[in-house]
């Protein structure tokens, strides 16, 4: 629950913004209405205080024009469509650190219905990447990812934005929605008319990592139970959603094989279907821990006492096409981990595709 909620003047002109206002008012949270479209009062005396103030603030704004120019996001999905930016969680390895400008306030978009309608112009299009495109592209639905810059379940009780997206894509035959979360409040999603067009994914990790580095999120066990609720068939009283597992960020901690074997066993037990004859539609994404010089600098200001390993001397340096640098595990470590996860996943889920390893 945010300590401060601010609506911009333009956001309140949107019908969906009004709906969010009513939803938040019902939670008895203090609401401010900005006289203009600027959110102020987010800066503290230092980065740590700015972080604290911003993380306790929800700003309801209109997405800027640039948000309607969707960006490609392979291999996760074809296109990135953000329903909000900024995350309420406190993950000490946060992938958003350094990638969003300004204080890490959560900005939810009041003009979401217009953004969703605009995605119809992207249906049937795919990112211009030869390694991603293949001959079957023309026959598959276009995928849209809505959780690149926020945790959609973490703010759903405040915004209703995820349900709005699920209902919309439930009407689209040539488009599919994808989201991922570290939260567990899924009861409001179970009866939505998703029509199999939304893949609900959960970010999971070994308990020893989640407890130490994923502050303010649901426990791994709570996420697993939420996964089961969404995945089991409708006739068993559950959501019947296609689901996904995002194992991230994978880390070669001491005894990592034992920790991750336990996690994979728990996932297999969670997705064990009672005798119903209906298989669960599930796939997996493997993402190892990485960081950039910029993200490390921000994270060390946010979490000065973190135990997260970010030693450049033990990492391999990679450069992207824009000249940026990131630090990943050494090739031998990556090879060893990849072999382990592929073998163990396929042993438990022989019919569940591995989407990628990175």
C-alpha positions as CSV (number, residue, x, y, z in Angstrom):
1,X,0.0,0.0,0.0
2,X,1.5,3.3,-1.0
3,X,1.9,6.1,1.6
4,X,1.1,8.7,-1.0
5,X,-1.1,8.6,-4.1
6,X,-1.0,11.5,-6.7
7,X,-3.2,11.9,-9.7
8,X,-2.3,14.4,-12.4
9,X,-5.0,16.6,-13.8
10,X,-5.0,14.9,-17.2
11,X,-5.2,11.4,-15.7
12,X,-8.4,12.3,-14.0
13,X,-10.0,13.3,-17.3
14,X,-9.7,9.7,-18.5
15,X,-12.6,7.3,-17.7
16,X,-10.1,4.6,-16.6
17,X,-8.3,7.2,-14.4
18,X,-11.6,7.9,-12.7
19,X,-12.1,4.2,-12.2
20,X,-8.7,4.0,-10.5
21,X,-9.5,7.0,-8.4
22,X,-12.7,5.2,-7.1
23,X,-10.7,2.0,-6.6
24,X,-8.0,3.7,-4.5
25,X,-10.5,5.8,-2.6
26,X,-12.3,2.6,-1.5
27,X,-9.0,1.6,0.1
28,X,-9.0,4.7,2.2
29,X,-5.6,5.8,0.9
30,X,-4.7,9.5,0.9
31,X,-5.1,11.0,-2.6
32,X,-3.6,14.2,-3.9
33,X,-4.7,15.8,-7.2
34,X,-1.8,17.7,-8.8
35,X,-2.7,21.2,-10.2
36,X,-0.8,20.3,-13.3
37,X,0.8,17.2,-14.8
38,X,4.0,17.2,-12.8
39,X,4.7,15.0,-9.8
40,X,6.8,16.8,-7.2
41,X,8.1,16.1,-3.8
42,X,10.0,12.9,-4.7
43,X,13.5,14.0,-4.0
44,X,15.2,13.4,-0.6
45,X,18.5,14.6,0.8
46,X,20.3,11.6,-0.8
47,X,19.6,8.7,-3.2
48,X,18.6,6.4,-0.3
49,X,16.0,8.9,0.9
50,X,14.8,9.6,-2.6
51,X,14.4,5.8,-3.1
52,X,12.3,5.5,0.1
53,X,10.0,8.4,-0.8
54,X,9.5,7.3,-4.4
55,X,8.9,3.7,-3.5
56,X,6.1,4.8,-1.2
57,X,4.4,6.9,-3.9
58,X,1.9,5.9,-6.6
59,X,1.5,8.4,-9.4
60,X,-1.5,8.0,-11.7
61,X,-0.5,9.7,-15.0
62,X,-1.2,9.6,-18.7
63,X,1.4,7.6,-20.7
64,X,3.4,10.0,-22.9
65,X,3.2,9.8,-26.7
66,X,6.4,7.8,-26.9
67,X,4.7,5.0,-25.0
68,X,2.5,4.4,-28.1
69,X,5.6,3.6,-30.1
70,X,6.1,0.0,-29.0
71,X,9.6,-1.4,-28.7
72,X,10.6,-4.9,-29.6
73,X,11.4,-7.2,-26.6
74,X,12.6,-10.6,-28.0
75,X,13.1,-13.2,-26.8
76,X,10.4,-12.5,-24.1
77,X,7.8,-11.3,-26.5
78,X,7.4,-9.4,-29.8
79,X,6.4,-6.0,-28.4
80,X,6.6,-4.2,-25.1
81,X,3.4,-2.5,-24.0
82,X,3.7,-0.9,-20.5
83,X,0.7,-0.5,-18.3
84,X,2.9,1.2,-15.7
85,X,6.5,2.0,-14.9
86,X,8.2,1.5,-11.6
87,X,7.9,-1.4,-9.2
88,X,6.7,-1.7,-5.6
89,X,9.1,-4.5,-4.8
90,X,12.6,-4.2,-3.2
91,X,14.7,-6.7,-5.1
92,X,18.4,-5.9,-4.5
93,X,19.3,-7.0,-8.0
94,X,16.6,-4.9,-9.6
95,X,16.8,-5.0,-13.4
96,X,15.2,-1.5,-13.5
97,X,18.0,0.2,-11.6
98,X,19.6,2.7,-14.0
99,X,17.2,2.0,-16.8
100,X,14.4,4.3,-15.8
101,X,15.1,8.0,-15.4
102,X,14.4,9.8,-12.1
103,X,13.2,8.5,-8.7
104,X,11.8,5.0,-8.8
105,X,8.1,6.1,-8.3
106,X,5.4,3.8,-9.6
107,X,3.6,5.5,-12.5
108,X,0.4,3.8,-13.5
109,X,-1.2,4.9,-16.8
110,X,-4.8,6.2,-16.8
111,X,-5.0,6.2,-20.6
112,X,-4.5,2.4,-20.7
113,X,-7.6,1.6,-22.8
114,X,-6.3,3.9,-25.6
115,X,-2.9,2.2,-25.4
116,X,-4.5,-1.2,-25.7
117,X,-6.6,-0.3,-28.7
118,X,-3.4,1.1,-30.3
119,X,-1.7,-2.3,-30.0
120,X,-4.1,-3.6,-32.7
121,X,-2.0,-1.8,-35.3
122,X,0.9,-4.0,-34.3
123,X,-0.9,-7.3,-34.7
124,X,0.6,-9.4,-37.4
125,X,4.0,-7.5,-37.1
126,X,7.2,-8.9,-35.6
127,X,10.5,-7.4,-34.6
128,X,13.0,-7.0,-37.4
129,X,15.5,-9.5,-36.1
130,X,16.5,-12.3,-38.3
131,X,17.4,-14.6,-35.4
132,X,13.9,-14.1,-34.1
133,X,11.8,-14.4,-37.2
134,X,11.1,-17.7,-38.9
135,X,8.7,-19.0,-41.5
136,X,5.9,-19.6,-39.0
137,X,5.8,-16.0,-37.8
138,X,3.0,-15.2,-40.2
139,X,0.8,-17.8,-38.7
140,X,1.2,-17.2,-35.0
141,X,-0.3,-14.5,-32.8
142,X,1.7,-11.4,-32.0
143,X,2.8,-11.3,-28.3
144,X,2.7,-8.3,-26.1
145,X,4.6,-8.1,-22.8
146,X,3.2,-5.7,-20.1
147,X,5.5,-6.3,-17.2
148,X,8.9,-5.1,-18.4
149,X,8.9,-2.0,-16.1
150,X,6.7,-3.0,-13.2
151,X,5.2,-5.9,-11.3
152,X,1.7,-5.9,-12.6
153,X,0.2,-8.0,-9.8
154,X,2.0,-5.9,-7.2
155,X,-0.2,-2.9,-8.1
156,X,-3.3,-4.6,-9.4
157,X,-5.3,-4.0,-6.3
158,X,-4.7,-0.3,-6.8
159,X,-5.2,0.0,-10.6
160,X,-7.2,-2.9,-12.1
161,X,-4.9,-2.5,-15.1
162,X,-4.0,-6.1,-15.5
163,X,-7.6,-7.2,-15.5
164,X,-8.3,-4.6,-18.2
165,X,-5.5,-6.0,-20.3
166,X,-6.6,-9.6,-19.9
167,X,-10.2,-8.8,-20.8
168,X,-9.0,-6.9,-23.9
169,X,-6.7,-9.6,-25.2
170,X,-9.3,-12.2,-24.5
171,X,-11.2,-10.6,-27.5
172,X,-8.1,-10.7,-29.9
173,X,-7.6,-13.8,-31.9
174,X,-4.2,-12.6,-33.4
175,X,-2.6,-11.2,-30.2
176,X,-1.6,-12.6,-26.9
177,X,-0.7,-11.0,-23.6
178,X,2.2,-12.0,-21.3
179,X,2.9,-10.9,-17.8
180,X,5.2,-12.0,-15.0
181,X,5.1,-11.4,-11.2
182,X,6.6,-12.0,-7.8
183,X,3.2,-11.5,-6.1
184,X,0.3,-13.9,-5.4
185,X,-3.0,-12.0,-5.3
186,X,-4.6,-13.7,-8.3
187,X,-8.1,-14.5,-7.1
188,X,-9.5,-11.5,-9.0
189,X,-8.1,-13.0,-12.2
190,X,-9.5,-16.5,-12.0
191,X,-12.9,-15.8,-13.6
192,X,-11.8,-13.3,-16.3
193,X,-12.6,-14.1,-19.9
194,X,-9.0,-14.6,-21.0
195,X,-9.9,-17.2,-23.6
196,X,-6.3,-18.7,-23.4
197,X,-4.9,-15.4,-24.8
198,X,-2.9,-14.5,-21.7
199,X,0.1,-16.3,-20.4
200,X,0.6,-15.8,-16.7
201,X,4.2,-16.2,-15.6
202,X,5.8,-16.3,-12.2
203,X,9.4,-15.3,-11.3
204,X,10.8,-17.9,-9.0
205,X,14.1,-18.5,-7.3
206,X,15.7,-20.7,-4.7
207,X,14.3,-19.8,-1.2
208,X,17.7,-18.8,0.1
209,X,18.0,-16.2,-2.7
210,X,14.4,-15.0,-2.6
211,X,14.4,-14.5,1.2
212,X,17.7,-12.6,1.1
213,X,17.3,-10.4,-2.0
214,X,13.6,-10.1,-2.9
215,X,12.2,-7.7,-0.3
216,X,8.5,-6.8,-0.2
217,X,7.4,-9.7,-2.5
218,X,5.3,-12.8,-1.9
219,X,7.2,-15.9,-0.6
220,X,8.2,-18.5,-3.2
221,X,5.6,-20.8,-1.7
222,X,2.8,-18.2,-2.1
223,X,3.8,-17.6,-5.7
224,X,3.7,-21.4,-6.4
225,X,0.2,-21.6,-5.0
226,X,-0.8,-18.6,-7.1
227,X,0.7,-20.3,-10.1
228,X,-1.4,-23.4,-9.4
229,X,-4.6,-21.4,-9.0
230,X,-4.1,-19.8,-12.4
231,X,-2.9,-23.0,-14.2
232,X,-5.4,-25.7,-13.2
233,X,-8.3,-26.2,-15.5
234,X,-11.5,-24.2,-15.1
235,X,-13.6,-27.2,-14.2
236,X,-11.5,-27.7,-11.1
237,X,-12.4,-24.2,-10.0
238,X,-9.2,-22.5,-11.2
239,X,-8.2,-20.1,-13.9
240,X,-7.2,-22.4,-16.8
241,X,-4.5,-19.9,-18.0
242,X,-1.5,-20.9,-20.0
243,X,1.3,-20.3,-17.6
244,X,5.1,-19.8,-17.5
245,X,8.0,-20.1,-15.2
246,X,10.7,-17.4,-15.2
247,X,13.7,-18.7,-13.2
248,X,15.6,-15.6,-12.5
249,X,18.1,-14.4,-11.7
250,X,19.9,-17.8,-11.6
251,X,23.1,-17.6,-9.4
252,X,25.8,-20.2,-8.8
253,X,25.6,-19.8,-5.0
254,X,27.1,-22.5,-2.7
255,X,25.3,-25.8,-3.2
256,X,23.3,-24.2,-6.0
257,X,22.5,-27.6,-7.6
258,X,20.8,-28.7,-4.3
259,X,18.8,-25.5,-3.9
260,X,17.6,-25.4,-7.5
261,X,16.8,-29.2,-7.5
262,X,14.5,-28.5,-4.6
263,X,12.9,-25.6,-6.4
264,X,12.3,-27.6,-9.6
265,X,10.8,-30.5,-7.5
266,X,8.4,-28.0,-5.9
267,X,7.4,-26.6,-9.3
268,X,6.7,-30.1,-10.6
269,X,4.6,-30.9,-7.5
270,X,2.7,-27.6,-7.9
271,X,1.8,-28.3,-11.5
272,X,0.8,-31.9,-11.0
273,X,-2.7,-32.1,-12.4
274,X,-5.4,-34.2,-10.6
275,X,-6.8,-36.9,-12.9
276,X,-8.6,-34.5,-15.3
277,X,-7.1,-35.4,-18.6
278,X,-6.3,-31.7,-19.3
279,X,-2.6,-31.0,-19.5
280,X,-1.2,-27.7,-18.2
281,X,0.2,-25.4,-20.9
282,X,3.5,-24.3,-19.4
283,X,6.9,-23.1,-20.6
284,X,10.1,-21.8,-19.0
285,X,12.6,-19.0,-19.3
286,X,16.1,-19.1,-17.8
287,X,17.8,-15.8,-16.9
288,X,21.2,-15.7,-15.2
289,X,22.2,-12.7,-13.0
290,X,23.9,-9.8,-14.8
291,X,24.5,-6.2,-14.1
292,X,25.8,-3.0,-15.8
293,X,28.2,-0.4,-14.3
294,X,25.3,2.0,-14.1
295,X,22.9,-0.4,-12.4
296,X,25.6,-1.5,-9.9
297,X,26.1,2.2,-9.0
298,X,22.4,2.8,-8.4
299,X,21.9,-0.5,-6.5
300,X,24.8,0.2,-4.1
301,X,23.1,3.6,-3.3
302,X,19.8,1.9,-2.8
303,X,21.1,-1.1,-0.9
304,X,24.5,-0.2,0.6
305,X,24.5,-3.3,2.8
306,X,23.5,-5.8,0.1
307,X,25.2,-9.2,0.1
308,X,24.6,-9.5,-3.7
309,X,27.7,-10.5,-5.5
310,X,28.7,-7.9,-8.2
311,X,32.4,-8.3,-8.6
312,X,33.5,-7.4,-12.2
313,X,36.7,-9.4,-11.7
314,X,34.8,-12.7,-11.5
315,X,32.6,-11.9,-14.5
316,X,32.8,-11.9,-18.3
317,X,32.2,-8.5,-20.0
318,X,29.7,-8.3,-22.8
319,X,28.9,-5.4,-25.1
320,X,25.6,-4.7,-26.8
321,X,25.1,-3.2,-30.2
322,X,24.8,0.2,-28.7
323,X,28.2,0.0,-27.0
324,X,26.9,-0.7,-23.5
325,X,28.6,-3.1,-21.1
326,X,27.2,-5.7,-18.9
327,X,28.8,-8.3,-16.7
328,X,27.7,-12.0,-16.9
329,X,29.1,-15.2,-15.5
330,X,32.2,-16.7,-17.0
331,X,31.6,-19.0,-20.0
332,X,32.5,-22.2,-18.1
333,X,30.0,-21.3,-15.3
334,X,27.3,-20.5,-17.8
335,X,27.9,-23.8,-19.7
336,X,27.7,-25.8,-16.5
337,X,24.5,-24.1,-15.3
338,X,22.8,-24.3,-18.6
339,X,23.5,-28.1,-18.9
340,X,22.1,-28.6,-15.4
341,X,18.9,-26.6,-15.9
342,X,18.1,-28.0,-19.3
343,X,18.5,-31.6,-18.2
344,X,16.6,-31.2,-14.9
345,X,13.7,-29.2,-16.6
346,X,13.3,-31.7,-19.4
347,X,13.4,-34.6,-16.9
348,X,10.3,-33.1,-15.1
349,X,8.6,-31.4,-18.0
350,X,9.4,-33.2,-21.2
351,X,6.6,-31.5,-23.1
352,X,7.1,-28.0,-21.7
353,X,9.2,-25.8,-24.1
354,X,12.4,-24.0,-22.9
355,X,12.0,-20.6,-24.5
356,X,15.6,-19.4,-24.1
357,X,18.6,-19.2,-21.8
358,X,20.4,-15.9,-21.2
